[in-house]
Amino acid sequence: MKRILYLASYDVIDPKRLFRALRILKDYATGGQYSFFECPLSDCERQEMIDRMAEVLDSEDSFFLIKLDTRAPHHPLGMARAPQDLDFFYLG
């Protein structure tokens, strides 16, 4: 199953919805900071994440899922590590 690296970000007004959105994104993320997360997703996982976020978010909230080009050069700063395609990914 091929995974593509995405950058997921959200801006949620209500604290309850914010917590639920954060829990959803942490189910798929391999790294992140504040409201930005790196998510290696298959097509099925991507659609599942979008559907789950749609159930939680309200019209005043925002959610972005941006496909990243892994061929482009990247420059990790600080203690960051370059993203890796893992041999397996556990969703629990």
Backbone as numpy.savetxt, mean C-alpha at the origin, in Angstrom:
# Nx Ny Nz CAx CAy CAz Cx Cy Cz
3.00 -16.23 -9.36 2.15 -15.07 -9.36 3.05 -13.83 -9.36
2.90 -13.00 -10.36 3.73 -11.81 -10.51 3.15 -10.66 -9.68
4.02 -10.00 -8.93 3.61 -8.84 -8.15 4.24 -7.58 -8.72
3.50 -6.50 -8.66 3.96 -5.20 -9.11 4.02 -4.29 -7.89
5.05 -3.44 -7.83 5.22 -2.56 -6.69 4.35 -1.31 -6.84
3.56 -1.03 -5.81 2.70 0.14 -5.78 3.04 0.99 -4.56
2.73 2.28 -4.67 2.79 3.19 -3.54 1.34 3.51 -3.18
0.96 3.18 -1.95 -0.39 3.45 -1.48 -0.35 4.59 -0.48
-1.31 5.48 -0.59 -1.38 6.62 0.32 -2.84 6.94 0.61
-3.09 7.47 1.79 -4.45 7.81 2.16 -4.48 9.09 2.99
-5.63 9.75 3.00 -5.90 10.89 3.86 -7.33 10.70 4.35
-7.48 10.33 5.60 -8.78 9.99 6.16 -9.09 10.94 7.31
-10.29 11.51 7.30 -10.68 12.53 8.28 -11.04 11.93 9.63
-11.90 10.93 9.64 -12.42 10.35 10.88 -11.42 9.36 11.50
-11.11 9.48 12.80 -10.14 8.59 13.44 -10.51 7.10 13.35
-11.79 6.77 13.42 -12.20 5.35 13.31 -11.90 4.81 11.92
-12.26 5.56 10.90 -11.98 5.13 9.52 -10.47 5.13 9.26
-9.76 6.08 9.85 -8.31 6.14 9.70 -7.66 4.86 10.22
-8.07 4.41 11.39 -7.52 3.19 11.98 -7.85 1.97 11.12
-9.07 1.90 10.60 -9.46 0.76 9.76 -8.67 0.76 8.44
-8.48 1.96 7.84 -7.71 2.06 6.60 -6.26 1.66 6.84
-5.69 2.09 7.95 -4.32 1.73 8.29 -4.16 0.22 8.44
-5.10 -0.42 9.09 -5.04 -1.88 9.26 -5.10 -2.60 7.91
-5.93 -2.10 7.00 -6.03 -2.71 5.67 -4.69 -2.59 4.94
-4.12 -1.40 4.92 -2.87 -1.20 4.19 -1.73 -2.01 4.79
-1.70 -2.15 6.10 -0.64 -2.93 6.73 -0.75 -4.42 6.37
-1.93 -4.87 5.96 -2.10 -6.25 5.51 -1.32 -6.52 4.23
-1.06 -5.48 3.43 -0.44 -5.65 2.13 0.96 -5.03 2.04
1.31 -4.16 2.96 2.55 -3.38 2.85 3.77 -4.15 3.32
4.89 -3.89 2.67 6.17 -4.42 3.13 6.99 -3.32 3.79
6.59 -2.10 3.63 7.27 -0.97 4.25 6.41 0.26 4.13
6.69 1.22 4.97 5.92 2.45 4.87 6.28 3.42 5.97
5.74 4.62 5.83 5.97 5.65 6.82 4.79 6.60 6.77
4.25 6.90 7.95 3.08 7.76 8.09 1.94 7.23 7.22
1.52 7.96 6.19 0.39 7.50 5.40 0.81 7.04 4.00
2.07 6.62 3.85 2.58 6.10 2.59 3.13 4.69 2.80
2.77 3.78 1.89 3.16 2.38 2.05 3.60 1.78 0.72
4.66 0.98 0.75 5.09 0.21 -0.41 4.36 -1.12 -0.38
3.68 -1.44 -1.46 2.87 -2.66 -1.50 3.14 -3.44 -2.78
3.81 -4.59 -2.69 3.94 -5.45 -3.86 2.66 -6.28 -4.00
1.91 -6.05 -5.08 0.58 -6.65 -5.21 0.43 -7.40 -6.53
-0.25 -8.53 -6.46 -0.70 -9.20 -7.67 -1.97 -8.47 -8.13
-2.47 -8.78 -9.31 -3.69 -8.15 -9.79 -4.87 -8.41 -8.85
-4.96 -9.64 -8.36 -6.04 -10.02 -7.46 -5.93 -9.26 -6.13
-4.72 -9.18 -5.58 -4.51 -8.47 -4.31 -4.80 -6.98 -4.45
-4.41 -6.41 -5.60 -4.67 -4.99 -5.85 -6.17 -4.72 -5.83
-6.94 -5.54 -6.53 -8.39 -5.34 -6.57 -9.01 -5.55 -5.20
-8.50 -6.55 -4.47 -9.00 -6.82 -3.12 -8.75 -5.62 -2.20
-7.55 -5.02 -2.29 -7.24 -3.85 -1.47 -8.17 -2.68 -1.81
-8.36 -2.44 -3.09 -9.24 -1.35 -3.52 -10.66 -1.57 -3.00
-11.16 -2.79 -3.12 -12.52 -3.10 -2.64 -12.64 -2.90 -1.13
-11.63 -3.36 -0.39 -11.67 -3.22 1.07 -11.60 -1.74 1.49
-10.76 -0.97 0.81 -10.66 0.46 1.13 -11.97 1.19 0.78
-12.61 0.79 -0.31 -13.87 1.42 -0.71 -14.96 1.21 0.35
-14.91 0.06 1.04 -15.89 -0.21 2.09 -15.69 0.70 3.30
-14.46 1.14 3.53 -14.11 1.91 4.72 -14.22 3.42 4.50
-13.77 3.89 3.34 -13.64 5.32 3.12 -14.96 6.01 2.82
-14.98 7.28 3.16 -16.13 8.14 2.93 -15.79 9.10 1.78
-16.76 9.86 1.31 -16.53 10.77 0.18 -15.55 11.89 0.53
-15.36 12.18 1.80 -14.43 13.24 2.19 -12.99 12.73 2.34
-12.78 11.43 2.23 -11.45 10.83 2.36 -10.81 10.66 0.99
-9.48 10.43 1.00 -8.74 10.21 -0.24 -7.90 8.94 -0.13
-7.76 8.24 -1.25 -6.92 7.05 -1.32 -6.27 7.02 -2.70
-4.95 6.84 -2.72 -4.21 6.78 -3.97 -3.41 5.49 -4.02
-3.40 4.86 -5.17 -2.61 3.66 -5.40 -1.86 3.89 -6.71
-0.54 4.06 -6.61 0.27 4.46 -7.75 1.23 3.33 -8.11
1.19 2.90 -9.35 2.09 1.86 -9.83 3.48 2.46 -10.02
4.48 1.82 -9.41 5.85 2.30 -9.51 6.61 1.54 -10.59
7.45 2.23 -11.31 8.28 1.61 -12.33 9.58 1.15 -11.67
9.73 -0.14 -11.49 10.92 -0.66 -10.80 12.18 -0.56 -11.66
12.01 -0.23 -12.94 13.19 -0.04 -13.79 13.83 1.31 -13.57
13.06 2.25 -13.04 13.58 3.60 -12.80 14.56 3.56 -11.63
15.59 4.41 -11.68 16.53 4.43 -10.56 15.85 4.95 -9.30
16.23 4.39 -8.18 15.66 4.85 -6.91 16.81 5.18 -5.97
16.56 6.08 -5.06 17.60 6.56 -4.16 17.09 6.52 -2.73
17.28 5.40 -2.02 16.86 5.34 -0.63 17.66 6.34 0.21
16.98 6.98 1.15 17.62 7.95 2.03 17.60 7.44 3.46
18.57 7.84 4.24 18.59 7.46 5.65 18.78 5.96 5.80
17.93 5.34 6.61 18.03 3.91 6.90 17.21 3.06 5.92
16.72 3.66 4.86 15.85 2.95 3.93 16.61 1.85 3.19
15.86 0.83 2.79 16.40 -0.25 1.97 15.61 -0.31 0.68
16.27 -0.67 -0.38 15.59 -0.80 -1.67 14.54 -1.92 -1.58
13.36 -1.75 -2.22 12.32 -2.79 -2.18 12.81 -4.06 -2.86
12.37 -5.19 -2.34 12.74 -6.48 -2.90 11.48 -7.28 -3.20
11.54 -8.09 -4.23 10.44 -9.00 -4.55 10.66 -10.25 -3.70
9.81 -10.46 -2.71 9.96 -11.57 -1.79 9.59 -12.90 -2.45
10.15 -13.99 -1.93 9.81 -15.32 -2.44 8.37 -15.69 -2.09
7.88 -15.16 -0.98 6.50 -15.41 -0.58 5.99 -14.17 0.14
4.67 -14.08 0.25 4.03 -12.94 0.93 2.85 -13.49 1.71
2.86 -13.28 3.00 1.82 -13.84 3.89 0.75 -12.80 4.14
-0.50 -13.16 3.89 -1.65 -12.33 4.25 -2.40 -13.06 5.35
-2.40 -12.54 6.56 -3.00 -13.27 7.66 -3.99 -12.58 8.40
